[in-house]
Structures are given as C-alpha cells and as structure tokens.
Amino acid sequence: MRIAVVAHVRHPIAPPFRGGMEAHSWHLADALARRGHAVTLMASGDSAPPPGVTVLPSFAEHYDQRFPWHDYHGSQVLNDHVDDGFAGVCRALLDGNFDIVHNNSLHRYPPRLARACRLPMVTSLHVPPFDALRRAVHESAAAWCRFTVPSRRQADVWWPMGAPEAAHVVPNGIAPDLWPFRDTGDGSAVWSGRITPTKGTHFAVQAALMARVPLTLYGTIEHRDYFEETVRPFLGPDIRYGGHLEGAALAAAIGAASVLLFTPLWEEPFGLAAVEAMATGVPVAAIDMGAVREVIGEAGTYAQADDVSGLANALRAAMAIPRRTVRDRVLRLYTTDRMIAGYEEAYAMARAGRSAFRADRTFPPIELRIAPRTATLAVVGLPQ
C-alpha cells in the first residue's frame, strides 16, 4: 500500500528522539516500510527518516525551533503557524493518491478532512483529549475515518459514554532486539524521558534519596527552569544526570540498572519509557496514573502521586521482581509486530468502509477551502 504517516511537528522525527511521539512516528514508518509498504512521512523538513521512507516536509523545520512550547503554547502566533502548515498537509493528502493515511499529528484538520472527503485514515491519539482535538475526533468518526488509542484507559477517557465502532485499542510496540535483555542489574535506579513537570522527575529524585538507591536520569531537558530548580540542586554522587542518549547507548544504560522509576503526573496514555526498560528486564516502580498499571502489570510496583515514601518503598520492592517475567510481558503484549498487525487491521477496515460508501456514488470534483485563522475547513462539491 501507499501509506502517508502524518507526524507531530513540535520536534523533528529523528534520533535521539525528544519524546515518545517522535519515536512512535519514526518506528511506525520504519516498520511499515520493512513490511513492503511505500511510506511517505509528512514531518518537519529537519527530520531524519528511516531507510526507504520518503519525507514530504509539512514545515521547513520543527516549530519548537522558532516558537518554543513553553513561551508560545496557546498563543495565536503559534496556532496560526501550525494551522497554516496543516492546511498544506491537507492539500497534499488529497493530491497524494494514498491508499491509507496514518495520522499521528494531534491536529484537528486531518480527521475532519478524512470525514468530509471520504479519505481512508487512521488517527492515533497519543495524549488525553484537549478541546479542539476532542471535537474533531467526536465529529469525524466514520467507517473510513478510524481512531486508535494505546490503552483501554485512554478509550474510556476519550469516549466516557462508550467508544464508537470506529475506535480501536492498539498498544504501542517496540522492537525487542533494540532493547537487549540483561539478566542482572547493578543495584542502581534509572529514570528516562523528557525532563518536564508532568513527567515528575523530581519525584524520582526524592524517592531515590529516601530509598538510598543511586539514580541516573536520562533524557532531554525540555523545561530548563524546572530542571534548575527541582533537579540540579540534588545532583551529586547519588543523583546523576546522564544526558540525552541515543539508541543502543540508552538501551545499555537502562538495562544495566536494577529498577526504573516511572513518575507521570498526568493522565498517562501508555508509558513507552517503561516498556523500553521492561524489554531489557528492568522492573518498574511507578506512580499509578492513567494507564500505568494496565500497561506495566506484574512487571512493576506502584505508589500514589502524592506519596514519596510509598514510591521509595515501591522502588525497593520492584527490585525483587524476576527480570525474565518483566521481559516476557513485553514479548507477549508490546512488540512492533503486534502493534503493526493492529494498525493494518484498522487500515483494512478504513479502506473497506470507504469502498462500501462509494460503491454506488459518483463524486464531482472536490475543492478544498481551509481558513486557518478562523479554524474552519470547508469542502465544496461533496455530497453530504
């Protein structure tokens, strides 16, 4: 199939990945290409695609370069910039003759476009709902416009009155060979992710100090003030910042530890960092938020978000979980092959839904009119 993967554009889709969404888009495109599909990645022009994947720039560069999130989030200038870019993406999707579109963008235009123009699309929802996207999702569900969430918890969050037939639960997956199993740890703890308040890095630091277990932090410093105020004062012999590592180096560093601290302070949709550590055999001590317990299961121990001493106890208890048990949960539930099979099933249903709708209809030419400043998308010449 000819598949367009539409990525989020805050950061480039390139290793070392700035977060789970960037990693997901890159590995999704890579896995689809490896299965023989012709994949076009619609992402910022400074992305670095996997071999065999073509990049069609949706923006010249990722928007955080010009409009840093913490300075411009919610501002009209950033909203206009992103809307302008996705207006172009919509036109490219209509012109591209793709068999299916996999939408990872978190932008409201693509699902509305798919619903209006009968464009086969699967939109993956990687975050809890926010108003503009929630409305687009709830108004766009159709046999050819389908949605995936990575956990049952997120299905309930997105559709509290019950998910529509067009919704699928498809857990995220990783390639286990990129996260080699280690049968023993060195007695230390690790934390991995974007260093920002919602990821709760400071809770990991406090719990590790209370448990008297050395901790190394890995990841990009997304929120500099947060790092300087709540993390840097504790750096020393027992709390260390190991930098933002790429690929094999990160897998080796995490796999050498005895426990991962996973500390989300938001409605966690999945927890890719936890699953990556679990693949190496590292058990998880986690704050029980969102889908955390659903995803980690028997591979972890849990504490509430306001309970540092509970997290310290969970940290010590997690070290006793057999590492093979931890790895086996990933092999059973969270592989790339399992994820892609779920997506391909949704692709087939979207394409079949489009074919069934079009079986007895002839469409006149379509003219797309998008007005970014007023957040409207109109399709002229399409039967309703």
N, C-alpha and C positions, 0 to 999 in steps of 0.2 A: 504494500500500500504506500501511497504518498501521504506522509504524515507531517503536519505542522505542529511543532511544540512551541507554544507561546509562553515565554518566561516572564517572571517579575523583573523589573528594570531598576530597582534600587541599587543593586550591585551587579558587577559582571558575572556571567556564568563561566567561571574559570577557577581552577585550583590555585592556591588553597582557598577553599570555599568560605565565604563570610558567614554562612549560616545554612540551616537545613534546607531551605527552599532552593538555594543555589545548587547545593549538592544534589537535590532531588531532580532538578531540571537537567543537569549535566548527565547524571547516571541514567535517567529515563531516556534521553536522546541516544546515549551510547548503547543501552540495551536494545532499543528498538532497531537501531542500525545493525547491530550484531545479529538480529533475527531476520535480516534481509529487507527491512523496510527502507524506503527512501525518505530520509528525515531532514526537514528544514527547521532550524532553530531560530525563532524570532526572539532576539535578545539585543542588549546593548552592543554597539559595534566594537567595544573593547573586550568582548567575551572571547574565550578560547575553547572552541567546540571539541568534542571527541573526534577521533579519526572517522572519516566517512560521513560526517554530518556537516551540512552547509549552513552558514549563518546568514540570515537576512536581517540586517540591522533595523530594529524598531526605533532606536535612538542612536545618535552618533556615539554617545558614551553614557554610562550609568548615571542616573540622576543625582546620586549622593555626591558625585564629583562637584557639581555646581550648586546643588541645593541640599546641604547636609540635613538629614532627617531631624535631628534634634533642634535645628534652627528653623526649619521650614515646614515641619509636619503640620498639616491642616491649613496651611496658608494658601491663598488664592493663586499666588505665583507658581507654587509647586503643582497645585491641582491643574492649572491651565497648561503647564508644561507637559504633564503626564497625559492629560486628555488629548492634547494636540498629537502626541506621539501615537496614542492608541487609535485615534481617528485614521491615521495612516496604516496602522496594523489591520484595521477592519477592511480597508480597501484592498490591501494585499491578500487578505484571506479570501475575499470574494473573487479576486483575479487569479488566485494560485492554483485552482483546479485540484485541491487536495481531497483525498478520499476521506480523511478524518482530521479534525483539529483537536489537539490535547492542550487545553488552556490552563496554564499554571500562573496566570498573570495577576490574579486578585483584582483585576479591573472590571468595572461594570459593563463596559461596551461589548466584549466578546460574547457573553451569553445572550445578551439582548439581540445582537446581530444574528446569532445562530437561530434563536427562536423566530425572528422575523423573516429571515431569508432561507429557512429550512436548510441550514448548513450543519452537517453532522459534526457534533462537538461533544467532547467530554471535558468538563471543568473540574479540576481537583481543588478542593477547599482545604488549605493548609493552616488556616487560622480560624479562631472563633468569629462569628458574624459581626460585621460593623454595618451601619445603617445603609449606605449606598449599595454595597455588595449584597446585603441581605435582600433588599428589594429586587435587585436584578435577578438573583437566584430564584426567589419565590415566584417571580412573574415569568420566568423563562423556561421552566421545566416542560419538556415535551419528549415524545418518543425519540426524536433525533437530537435533543439537547439534554444531555445527561450530566450527572454530578457524582463525584466520589468524595468521601471523607475517609481519613485513615483509621478511625476507631468508631465503635458503637456509641461511645460517649459523645463524639462530635456529631453523629447523626441526631442524637437527642437534642443537642444544643442548637443545631441548625433548624431542625424541624420538631419543636417540642410537642406539636399536635400529631406527630406521626410523619415519617418520611414518605415522599411520593414514590411512585413506581420508578421514576427516572433516577432515583438515588441509589448509590452502591457504597458499601463499606469495603474499601481496598486498603489494607495496611501497607505502610511504606516498607520497602525492602532494600537490602544491601547485598553486595557480592561477598559472601563469607571468605573467599580466598584473599580478599584485600584486608581482612582483619584476622590474621592468623591466631590460632588457639595457643595459649600458654597454660601449662598445667599447674604452675605455681606463681605466686606473687611475692613481692619483696617486702610486704608489710606496710606499704605506704598507701595513701589515698590519692585519687586524681579527680579533677573537675574539668569538663570540656564544654566549650560553647562560646556564644557571644557574651562578653562581659558588659552587662547592662542590667538595670534594676529588676526587670521582670524575670531574669534568669537566676536571681538570688545568689550571686557569687558570694556575697557577704555572709549568708547563712552557712555556706560550705566552710568558709574560713573559721567562723565561730565554732561550728560543730567539731571540726578537726582539732582545734586548740583544746576544746573541752575534753575530747576523747584522747588527747595526747597521741595523735597519729599524724605523721608528717604528710603534708598535702602539696601537690603541684597543680597549678592552674594552667590550662592551655586554651587559647582562643584569641580572637581579635578583640581589642579594647574598643568597643563601639561607643561607650559613654565614658569619655575621659574624666569628667568631674566625679562620676560615681566611683571609678577606679581609684582616683587620687584620694578621695575622702573615706571610702569604706574598705578598700583592699590594701593599698600601698602601705598604710601605717602598720600592717601586720606582717609584711614581708620580712623574712629573716631565715634562720636555719631551718625552721619547721614549716613555714609557709613560703612557697616559691612560685614565681611566675615563669613558666617555661616557654612563653612565646606562642606565636601562631604557626603551627607546624603543618606540613603538607603530607598527605598520603601515607606512605609506608612509615615515615618517621613518627607521625602521630599514632598510628596503629601500634608500633613498637613501644612507644612511651606509655600508652594506656595499658597495653597488655602486660607490662611489667609490674603494674600495681596490684594491690590486693582488693581494692574496692573503689567504685566510682561514686562520688556524691552527685546526685541529680536533684536540683533545687528550684524548680519552676515556681514562680509566684503569680501565675496567671492560669487561665483555663487551658492547660496544656493539651494540644490536639493529639500528640503522639509521643514524641521523645526520641528522635533519631540518635542523639548523642548517647543515650542509654543503650540503645540496641547495638550501636557500633562497639561499645565497651563489652556488652554481653557476648558478642561474637568472639572476642578474644578470651572469653572465660571469666571476665571480671564481674563479680556480683555488684549490685547497686543498692545504695542507701538513698532513699528518695523522699522528697516532700510529696505527700499524697494530694495532688491537684489534677483536675481534669481526668485524662485517660491514663495517668501514670500507672495505677495499679492494674488496670486492664491490660496494658502493654507489657509491663515488666513481670507481673505474676509471681511465680515461685522463685524467680531469679533475683528477688530483692526483698528489702525490709523497708518499713515506712514510718513516717512521722508527720505530724500536722505542721502547717506553715508557721505557726507562732511558737513552736516548741523546739528550741535549740538543743536542750538536753535530750529530748526524745530523738532528735536526729543524731546526736552523738552516740546514743545507745544503739540506734539502728545501724550506724556505721560499724560499730564493733560486732554486732550480731551478723551483719551481712558477710563478714569475712569467713564465717563458718559454712556458708552455702557451697556445696560442691561445684567446682568450676565447670565440670562436664555437664552438669544439669543446666547451668547458665547458657553454655554454648548450644546445647540441644534445643532450647526454646527458640533460639534464632533460626536454627536449621529447619525447624518444624513450621514456623509461622512467618518469618520475616526475611525471606530471600528475594532477590531481584526477580528470579524466575517466577515465583509465586505472585509477586506484585504485577509483573507484566502480563501474566495469564489473566489476572483480574481486569486489567485495563483492556486487554484485547477482547474480552467478553463484552465489556461496555462499548467498545468501538463497534463490534458487530451488531449490537442492539441499536446503537445510534444510526448506523447505516441502514439497517433493516427498517427502522422507523421512518427514515427519510424516504426509502423506496416505496413503502406502503402508502405513505401520504401522497406521493407523486404519481402513483400508478395510473390514475385516470385524470390527470390535470396537465394542462399546458400553460406555462407561465409566460407572460410578456416580459420584455427586457426590464431589468431592475436598475433603478437609480438610487444610490445611497447618499443621503444627506446627513452629515454629522455636524452639529454645532457645539463644539467643546465648551464654549463659555457659558452656555445655558444647559449643559449636560443633557442634551437631547440627541436622539438618534432616530431619524425618520427614513423609512423605506418607501419609495414611490413606485407604483406599478405592480405591487404584490397583492394577490388576492388574500383577504383576511378570512 
